[in-house]
């Protein structure tokens, strides 16, 4: 997420942000044939007071919902969850109870490619070491990326997957991160589990996203 640009003219004077979803360390090396790089979905920015500090939060603009179609909806889901679903162009949303401190989310396919997101020790980690095509750059997988939740507990996740990217928003946009991946075939298996035996997901929704690419 880099080179963010804000504007308001199309969204009733709300402040909206677009970020560049790439990294100059490998932007010109990613294994694509037709185009390279994409922007994030547009995100509305808001300023929230948190005790003594102000925090900049972001959420996907409301009009995004107009291109989503529900394909799975469950009020309470006992973990582990293992579901076969085409994850290309998909939104996954769920809530967590306040006692959840450990969670593992994985996107995988039958070729063995896997991209994982882990909630642990008050941080969110992303791992693409076995996500598919990774040999185009030494820096693409040289470390597991992490995002510190600054002492806050994760209460919700919104994951938006495209063909080769995921946008991650935690606590309804209080925290966010993005990642690229290049699987050898589209991810088709969603796995969510926890080492806390009583962990349940609430309000799990999986939505298909209509392409806006003409």
LUMDRENNU-770066 format. One line per 10 residues: number of its first residue (from 1); their letters; for each residue x, y, z of N, C-alpha, C, CB. Coordinates in steps of 0.001 Angstrom, whole numbers. Glycine has a CB too. Layout:
NUM = a = X,Y,Z,X,Y,Z,X,Y,Z,X,Y,Z; ...
***
This chain:
1 = xxxxxxxxxx = 860,-1174,0,0,0,0,896,1223,0,-973,6,1226; 853,1997,-1102,1832,3064,-1280,1204,4162,-2141,3148,2519,-1933; 1775,5369,-2023,1384,6496,-2890,-117,6767,-2831,1797,6219,-4338; -682,6818,-1628,-2107,7051,-1485,-2545,8402,-2037,-2492,6949,-43; -3698,8407,-2670,-4275,9623,-3244,-5686,9790,-2696,-4284,9566,-4809; -6027,10997,-2243,-7378,11244,-1725,-8151,12167,-2670,-7313,11862,-305; -9470,11993,-2678,-10349,12848,-3463,-11738,12778,-2862,-10365,12427,-4962; -12640,13641,-3292,-13974,13672,-2689,-15092,13924,-3682,-14021,14719,-1634; -14782,14329,-4883,-15799,14834,-5808,-16851,13777,-6168,-15132,15337,-7075; -16493,12504,-6179,-17432,11457,-6589,-18229,10866,-5430,-16687,10358,-7287
11 = xxxxxxxxxx = -17931,11261,-4192,-18518,10593,-3032,-19141,11591,-2054,-17459,9761,-2317; -19876,12560,-2589,-20602,13521,-1745,-19711,14195,-708,-21744,12825,-1043; -18522,14581,-1161,-17562,15313,-332,-16989,14509,830,-18212,16536,206; -17173,13188,816,-16463,12347,1766,-15018,12201,1295,-17153,10954,1913; -14103,12078,2248,-12702,11935,1876,-12409,10467,1568,-11773,12459,3005; -12020,10199,335,-11835,8829,-138,-10383,8629,-561,-12798,8513,-1316; -9831,7485,-199,-8426,7172,-438,-8288,6001,-1404,-7715,6855,883; -7343,6130,-2333,-6907,5007,-3167,-5415,4808,-2920,-7207,5263,-4699; -5004,3565,-2761,-3582,3278,-2596,-3089,2389,-3722,-3316,2614,-1239; -1811,2446,-3985,-1175,1601,-5001,-804,272,-4353,91,2298,-5618
21 = xxxxxxxxxx = -1313,-832,-4893,-1063,-2144,-4287,154,-2807,-4916,-2296,-3053,-4436; 1320,-2285,-4567,2542,-2917,-5043,3708,-2437,-4194,2787,-2607,-6544; 4901,-2796,-4607,6114,-2463,-3874,7228,-2290,-4893,6472,-3565,-2812; 7942,-1179,-4802,8976,-904,-5794,10081,-1953,-5815,9576,445,-5538; 10206,-2745,-4749,11243,-3776,-4722,10990,-4873,-5752,11333,-4386,-3336; 9705,-5064,-6132,9421,-6110,-7123,8311,-5718,-8102,9037,-7395,-6414; 7926,-4452,-8123,6798,-4020,-8962,6981,-4360,-10435,6596,-2532,-8820; 8205,-4303,-10912,8463,-4558,-12337,8834,-6004,-12623,9567,-3655,-12830; 8709,-6861,-11600,9103,-8258,-11760,7953,-9234,-11547,10214,-8582,-10807; 6816,-8756,-11069,5730,-9685,-10739,5317,-10477,-11977,4513,-8920,-10160
31 = xxxxxxxxxx = 4946,-11766,-11806,4705,-12660,-12941,3340,-12484,-13584,4854,-14076,-12502; 3151,-11356,-14243,1913,-11108,-14971,2234,-10937,-16448,1176,-9857,-14417; 1231,-11152,-17301,1469,-11109,-18740,877,-9877,-19420,909,-12343,-19375; -242,-9387,-18893,-963,-8309,-19581,-742,-6967,-18905,-2456,-8618,-19635; -767,-6918,-17584,-603,-5652,-16874,55,-5899,-15539,-1952,-4945,-16683; 580,-4836,-14964,1199,-4915,-13651,660,-3799,-12781,2736,-4838,-13752; 371,-4139,-11539,-70,-3208,-10502,-1560,-2900,-10599,725,-1920,-10590; -2137,-2648,-9445,-3540,-2258,-9341,-3683,-1329,-8154,-4473,-3500,-9198; -4769,-607,-8122,-5077,240,-6984,-5987,-523,-6015,-5745,1564,-7448; -5989,-93,-4763,-6927,-671,-3802,-8351,-254,-4157,-6577,-234,-2357
41 = xxxxxxxxxx = -9303,-868,-3516,-10663,-352,-3580,-10705,1016,-2907,-11665,-1334,-2907; -11607,1897,-3319,-11714,3205,-2666,-12175,3056,-1221,-12684,4115,-3437; -11553,3815,-329,-11825,3711,1107,-12162,5079,1687,-10617,3102,1846; -13245,5140,2401,-13634,6385,3063,-12815,6561,4342,-15157,6391,3382; -12224,7743,4520,-11420,8039,5693,-12248,8782,6730,-10186,8856,5308; -12080,8396,8002,-12719,9111,9096,-11717,9271,10232,-13995,8369,9581; -11893,10334,10996,-11022,10600,12144,-11794,10274,13414,-10525,12089,12154; -11261,9351,14214,-11937,8921,15426,-11062,9213,16644,-12283,7422,15352; -11695,9692,17729,-10952,9934,18959,-10913,8659,19790,-11581,11093,19765; -9723,8293,20246,-9523,7094,21045,-8828,7512,22342,-8685,6015,20264
51 = xxxxxxxxxx = -9630,7840,23330,-9163,8349,24630,-8368,9637,24404,-8286,7277,25376; -7045,9564,24389,-6221,10782,24292,-5722,11053,22872,-5031,10675,25229; -6018,10160,21934,-5438,10289,20609,-6522,10283,19537,-4438,9166,20356; -6162,10789,18371,-7019,10689,17200,-6447,9630,16264,-7148,12062,16477; -7335,8828,15680,-6902,7771,14791,-7599,7916,13448,-7181,6392,15404; -6855,7671,12388,-7410,7698,11049,-7879,6293,10698,-6370,8219,10016; -9178,6135,10485,-9734,4839,10148,-10244,4851,8712,-10861,4462,11122; -10409,3680,8147,-10850,3603,6758,-11810,2439,6574,-9647,3460,5812; -12781,2644,5702,-13709,1570,5361,-13984,1627,3871,-15030,1679,6175; -14253,467,3288,-14568,417,1869,-15845,1220,1610,-14727,-1054,1388
61 = xxxxxxxxxx = -15856,2007,563,-17009,2879,303,-18296,2057,176,-16780,3708,-983; -19399,2652,583,-20683,1954,642,-21114,1398,-708,-21747,2883,1163; -20779,2082,-1794,-21227,1642,-3118,-20588,326,-3549,-20923,2709,-4145; -19548,-106,-2850,-18945,-1412,-3152,-19979,-2533,-3015,-17742,-1682,-2218; -20896,-2372,-2074,-21911,-3404,-1836,-22780,-3664,-3069,-22797,-3000,-665; -22864,-2687,-3964,-23719,-2839,-5148,-23172,-3846,-6149,-23895,-1504,-5829; -21904,-4254,-6005,-21337,-5234,-6937,-21057,-6567,-6236,-20043,-4686,-7565; -21649,-6762,-5055,-21487,-8033,-4343,-22791,-8824,-4342,-21016,-7786,-2900; -22651,-10144,-4362,-23797,-11047,-4332,-23553,-12115,-3287,-24048,-11684,-5721; -24460,-12308,-2319,-24251,-13315,-1268,-24202,-14735,-1828,-25358,-13217,-224
71 = xxxxxxxxxx = -23218,-15527,-1370,-23167,-16934,-1753,-23131,-17844,-516,-21941,-17196,-2642; -22890,-17257,663,-22898,-18035,1901,-23132,-17084,3057,-21566,-18829,2089; -23993,-17493,3986,-24329,-16634,5121,-24696,-17524,6302,-25502,-15654,4769; -23973,-17374,7406,-24264,-18193,8582,-24075,-17361,9834,-23365,-19450,8624; -25069,-17372,10706,-25040,-16524,11894,-23963,-16946,12884,-26386,-16544,12573; -23815,-18251,13101,-22793,-18763,14020,-22094,-19941,13365,-23418,-19181,15390; -20755,-19913,13373,-19965,-20967,12737,-18942,-21497,13723,-19268,-20445,11458; -19061,-22762,14056,-18089,-23403,14939,-16823,-23742,14143,-18695,-24688,15590; -15671,-23448,14690,-14408,-23759,14019,-13945,-25157,14417,-13322,-22707,14369; -13180,-25844,13559,-12609,-25352,12305,-13623,-25341,11154,-11413,-26202,11921
81 = xxxxxxxxxx = -13385,-24446,10204,-14187,-24349,8983,-13292,-24700,7804,-14811,-22917,8814; -13780,-25577,6941,-13060,-25928,5722,-14077,-25954,4583,-12315,-27315,5864; -14016,-24976,3718,-15063,-24818,2702,-14455,-24630,1320,-15971,-23626,3042; -14952,-25398,367,-14524,-25229,-1021,-15385,-24150,-1668,-14623,-26575,-1814; -14730,-23123,-2168,-15424,-22004,-2790,-14430,-21262,-3676,-16047,-21051,-1717; -14873,-20798,-4826,-13984,-20022,-5695,-13698,-18685,-5024,-14613,-19811,-7115; -12462,-18502,-4590,-12113,-17318,-3807,-11688,-16135,-4663,-11016,-17652,-2847; -11582,-16317,-5962,-11245,-15190,-6825,-12431,-14225,-6881,-10862,-15679,-8253; -12172,-12954,-6626,-13203,-11921,-6582,-14271,-12260,-5532,-13851,-11754,-7972; -13832,-12292,-4282,-14696,-12695,-3178,-14484,-11794,-1966,-14436,-14157,-2803
91 = xxxxxxxxxx = -15567,-11508,-1256,-15493,-10795,17,-15885,-11762,1134,-16421,-9529,14; -15058,-11804,2195,-15328,-12641,3359,-15394,-11723,4580,-14229,-13760,3536; -16500,-11782,5308,-16699,-10903,6458,-17159,-11746,7641,-17734,-9776,6140; -16614,-11482,8827,-17102,-12156,10031,-16703,-11370,11275,-16555,-13598,10109; -17430,-11656,12363,-17147,-11061,13668,-16561,-12118,14589,-18428,-10445,14290; -15803,-11654,15591,-15215,-12520,16601,-15711,-12102,17974,-13674,-12476,16540; -15769,-13048,18915,-16097,-12635,20267,-14852,-12052,20934,-16657,-13825,21085; -15051,-11364,22017,-13978,-10597,22646,-12883,-11464,23251,-14548,-9716,23708; -13136,-12764,23386,-12151,-13657,23993,-11240,-14333,22971,-12855,-14709,24805; -11449,-14058,21690,-10638,-14696,20656,-9288,-13989,20537,-11377,-14684,19297
101 = xxxxxxxxxx = -8238,-14728,20769,-6879,-14177,20667,-6038,-14909,19643,-6190,-14229,22014; -6566,-16021,19107,-5817,-16807,18142,-6738,-17238,17015,-5166,-18030,18813; -6293,-16998,15778,-7094,-17364,14616,-6164,-17551,13427,-8179,-16286,14313; -6482,-18553,12617,-5706,-18800,11401,-6662,-18886,10217,-4858,-20105,11528; -6391,-18091,9182,-7206,-18067,7964,-6292,-18441,6802,-7881,-16651,7735; -6724,-19362,5966,-5878,-19782,4844,-6693,-19868,3561,-5216,-21139,5141; -6093,-19400,2476,-6626,-19582,1126,-5695,-20571,436,-6728,-18204,326; -6237,-21619,-159,-5381,-22616,-792,-6055,-23190,-2034,-5041,-23741,198; -5319,-24038,-2738,-5873,-24722,-3903,-5348,-26159,-3948,-5515,-23962,-5214; -5796,-26922,-4917,-5448,-28342,-4981,-4037,-28575,-5489,-6425,-29073,-5862
111 = xxxxxxxxxx = -3365,-27513,-5920,-1959,-27639,-6310,-1019,-27438,-5122,-1627,-26630,-7408; -1589,-27113,-3955,-778,-26962,-2767,-350,-25549,-2448,402,-27785,-2894; -764,-24580,-3257,-458,-23176,-2951,-1291,-22749,-1751,-741,-22247,-4185; -704,-21930,-884,-1434,-21489,301,-963,-20107,727,-1258,-22492,1452; -1913,-19257,1041,-1653,-17926,1592,-2374,-17876,2932,-2139,-16764,614; -1672,-17465,3989,-2288,-17515,5308,-2260,-16170,6020,-1599,-18549,6153; -3263,-15982,6857,-3395,-14815,7735,-3565,-15356,9146,-4615,-13881,7314; -2779,-14845,10072,-2849,-15367,11435,-2985,-14234,12442,-1610,-16209,11751; -3910,-14418,13365,-4052,-13517,14509,-3384,-14184,15694,-5562,-13188,14813; -2360,-13529,16261,-1604,-14136,17357,-846,-13057,18115,-626,-15214,16826
121 = xxxxxxxxxx = -851,-13146,19428,-69,-12239,20278,-356,-10767,19978,1417,-12515,20101; -1614,-10444,19706,-1991,-9062,19459,-1535,-8502,18133,-1465,-8224,20525; -1190,-9375,17196,-744,-8946,15870,-1442,-9771,14795,794,-9077,15739; -1471,-9218,13593,-1946,-9957,12428,-748,-10217,11524,-3077,-9172,11667; -542,-11483,11165,579,-11878,10315,55,-12383,8976,1441,-12965,11008; 780,-12090,7893,461,-12672,6590,1680,-13420,6084,18,-11579,5572; 1433,-14582,5481,2518,-15461,5048,2249,-15926,3626,2668,-16675,6002; 3146,-15585,2706,2989,-16010,1315,4187,-16847,849,2816,-14786,403; 4852,-17504,1794,6043,-18295,1463,5722,-19446,510,6674,-18845,2736; 4465,-19945,565,4069,-21043,-314,2818,-20667,-1116,3816,-22324,507
131 = xxxxxxxxxx = 2709,-19384,-1439,1474,-18871,-2036,1339,-19133,-3538,1387,-17403,-1792; 2390,-19641,-4186,2348,-19870,-5624,3658,-19470,-6265,1196,-19102,-6260; 3584,-18597,-7250,4798,-18118,-7914,5501,-17102,-7006,4460,-17480,-9305; 6702,-17425,-6575,7424,-16549,-5646,8879,-16326,-6048,7374,-17130,-4252; 9356,-17001,-7086,10787,-16968,-7398,11215,-15786,-8253,11170,-18223,-8089; 10299,-14862,-8519,10644,-13724,-9370,11407,-12639,-8614,9387,-13135,-9974; 11394,-12700,-7269,12079,-11681,-6473,12459,-12249,-5114,11192,-10427,-6304; 13684,-11989,-4673,14131,-12452,-3362,13392,-11740,-2227,15635,-12241,-3217; 12939,-10521,-2480,12306,-9736,-1418,10809,-10022,-1271,12512,-8263,-1684; 10214,-10753,-2225,8768,-10995,-2173,8379,-11847,-970,8300,-11675,-3457
141 = xxxxxxxxxx = 9225,-12789,-600,8905,-13682,521,10019,-13726,1562,8634,-15088,6; 10815,-12656,1655,11960,-12731,2566,11566,-12594,4035,12962,-11657,2215; 10302,-12259,4306,9866,-12211,5694,8347,-12332,5775,10339,-10909,6366; 7877,-12775,6927,6445,-12789,7209,6058,-11386,7663,6075,-13871,8298; 5038,-10817,7042,4642,-9449,7364,3731,-9432,8583,3941,-8792,6165; 3789,-8349,9352,2976,-8280,10566,2384,-6891,10754,3809,-8662,11787; 1264,-6836,11444,596,-5584,11769,216,-5631,13243,-662,-5349,10861; 722,-4706,14026,448,-4650,15457,-916,-4000,15698,1564,-3869,16200; -1745,-4611,16525,-3077,-4071,16816,-3075,-3104,18002,-4044,-5207,17092; -1905,-2698,18420,-1748,-1630,19426,-2553,-1875,20695,-2157,-302,18833
151 = xxxxxxxxxx = -2536,-3107,21153,-3240,-3437,22389,-4721,-3704,22235,-3062,-2350,23350; -5249,-3542,21031,-6673,-3788,20796,-6916,-5266,20460,-7196,-2883,19653; -8091,-5759,20773,-8474,-7100,20385,-9171,-7059,19029,-9384,-7739,21451; -8904,-8049,18229,-9577,-8134,16934,-11018,-8576,17146,-8837,-9113,15982; -11956,-7797,16646,-13373,-8125,16803,-14065,-8419,15472,-14085,-6991,17502; -13436,-8035,14360,-14041,-8320,13058,-12966,-8332,11978,-15136,-7278,12720; -13242,-9087,10916,-12379,-9138,9746,-13219,-8902,8496,-11631,-10497,9663; -12653,-8157,7557,-13208,-8039,6216,-12061,-8323,5256,-13855,-6613,5960; -12211,-9364,4455,-11171,-9784,3523,-11726,-9681,2115,-10679,-11234,3829; -11050,-8949,1253,-11525,-8775,-114,-10451,-9291,-1065,-11868,-7278,-409
161 = xxxxxxxxxx = -10764,-10399,-1749,-9803,-11047,-2630,-10100,-10733,-4081,-9806,-12550,-2410; -9048,-10432,-4819,-9124,-10335,-6267,-8282,-11471,-6835,-8631,-8931,-6786; -8006,-11453,-8112,-7242,-12524,-8739,-5881,-12727,-8079,-7058,-12232,-10210; -5228,-11631,-7687,-3872,-11768,-7124,-3629,-10821,-5959,-2829,-11517,-8202; -4680,-10508,-5206,-4494,-9594,-4077,-5544,-9843,-3007,-4554,-8134,-4546; -5211,-9403,-1788,-6185,-9413,-704,-6062,-8107,65,-5975,-10637,237; -7189,-7492,342,-7248,-6310,1203,-7860,-6762,2534,-8094,-5131,534; -7170,-6458,3622,-7547,-6934,4946,-7901,-5739,5819,-6405,-7769,5588; -9123,-5700,6312,-9533,-4652,7244,-9986,-5304,8537,-10664,-3768,6643; -9396,-4879,9638,-9682,-5428,10953,-10423,-4387,11783,-8380,-5873,11663
171 = xxxxxxxxxx = -11385,-4841,12565,-12191,-3954,13415,-12850,-2842,12612,-11327,-3348,14514; -13433,-3244,11491,-14197,-2336,10629,-13359,-1153,10155,-15427,-1826,11367; -12085,-1421,9863,-11225,-405,9269,-10323,320,10238,-12048,577,8578; -10310,-117,11501,-9390,495,12464,-7942,156,12098,-9709,15,13907; -7754,-1051,11533,-6443,-1487,11066,-6609,-2090,9676,-5798,-2516,12056; -5598,-1936,8827,-5703,-2518,7491,-4322,-2831,6935,-6454,-1570,6545; -4288,-3818,6037,-3071,-4137,5308,-3466,-4808,3992,-2125,-5057,6155; -2541,-4846,3051,-2797,-5473,1750,-1644,-6393,1400,-2997,-4405,642; -1925,-7375,568,-894,-8298,90,-1192,-8740,-1332,-787,-9520,1014; -126,-9005,-2073,-240,-9625,-3385,111,-11102,-3275,675,-8916,-4415
181 = xxxxxxxxxx = -414,-11898,-4213,-18,-13306,-4335,-254,-13729,-5778,-820,-14225,-3333; 438,-14778,-6184,340,-15245,-7569,249,-16772,-7588,1561,-14757,-8408; -918,-17318,-7203,-1077,-18774,-7157,-1019,-19392,-8555,-2401,-19140,-6480; -650,-20662,-8602,-560,-21366,-9882,-1940,-21680,-10449,238,-22654,-9720; -2944,-21695,-9599,-4341,-21723,-10025,-5140,-20995,-8944,-4865,-23211,-10246; -6334,-20591,-9260,-7096,-19783,-8319,-7303,-20522,-6997,-8445,-19399,-8924; -7253,-19776,-5901,-7538,-20363,-4597,-8995,-20822,-4563,-7250,-19346,-3453; -9208,-22016,-4023,-10553,-22595,-4047,-10949,-23233,-2716,-10644,-23628,-5146; -10107,-23101,-1700,-10401,-23684,-387,-10181,-22629,690,-9513,-24938,-118; -11197,-22396,1492,-11103,-21471,2626,-11057,-22295,3913,-12313,-20462,2643
191 = xxxxxxxxxx = -10010,-22065,4712,-9864,-22762,5986,-9711,-21729,7099,-8644,-23736,5957; -10522,-21839,8120,-10408,-20962,9293,-10400,-21856,10524,-11588,-19904,9358; -9398,-21676,11381,-9304,-22504,12586,-8668,-21713,13722,-8490,-23787,12307; -8711,-22294,14896,-8147,-21652,16079,-7709,-22728,17059,-9173,-20685,16739; -6668,-22418,17846,-6275,-23380,18882,-7094,-23193,20159,-4782,-23241,19197; -8009,-22227,20131,-8973,-22064,21224,-10225,-22869,20860,-9321,-20533,21471; -10482,-23920,21570,-11492,-24895,21176,-12909,-24325,21119,-11462,-26048,22124; -13173,-23277,21848,-14542,-22742,21882,-14766,-21599,20893,-14868,-22262,23278; -13774,-21311,20067,-13892,-20170,19160,-14981,-20382,18110,-12560,-19911,18473; -15824,-19379,17964,-16859,-19381,16949,-16795,-18086,16152,-18250,-19564,17584
201 = xxxxxxxxxx = -17180,-18166,14896,-17340,-16971,14086,-18800,-16562,14139,-16870,-17207,12618; -19031,-15265,14149,-20392,-14746,14123,-20619,-13977,12831,-20663,-13846,15348; -21801,-14136,12268,-22209,-13377,11080,-21227,-13567,9919,-22327,-11889,11421; -20860,-14816,9667,-19964,-15116,8550,-20706,-14937,7229,-19402,-16556,8667; -20123,-14129,6361,-20706,-13901,5035,-19617,-14048,3977,-21372,-12492,4948; -19955,-14755,2925,-19078,-14843,1753,-19860,-14300,575,-18588,-16322,1487; -19325,-13278,-69,-19989,-12619,-1184,-19137,-12715,-2438,-20283,-11154,-849; -19770,-13021,-3559,-19084,-12930,-4839,-19052,-11466,-5270,-19781,-13819,-5918; -17974,-11077,-5922,-17813,-9687,-6366,-17860,-9646,-7898,-16465,-9076,-5832; -18727,-8829,-8414,-18835,-8667,-9862,-17649,-7879,-10383,-20153,-7967,-10241
211 = xxxx = -17083,-8325,-11492,-15946,-7623,-12074,-16389,-6282,-12659,-15276,-8487,-13157; -15556,-5266,-12472,-15839,-3952,-13074,-14892,-3700,-14248,-15700,-2816,-12014; -14136,-4720,-14596,-13157,-4596,-15687,-13839,-4894,-17018,-11946,-5557,-15466; -13812,-3939,-17925,-14424,-4134,-19247,-13364,-4471,-20275,-15202,-2881,-19682
***
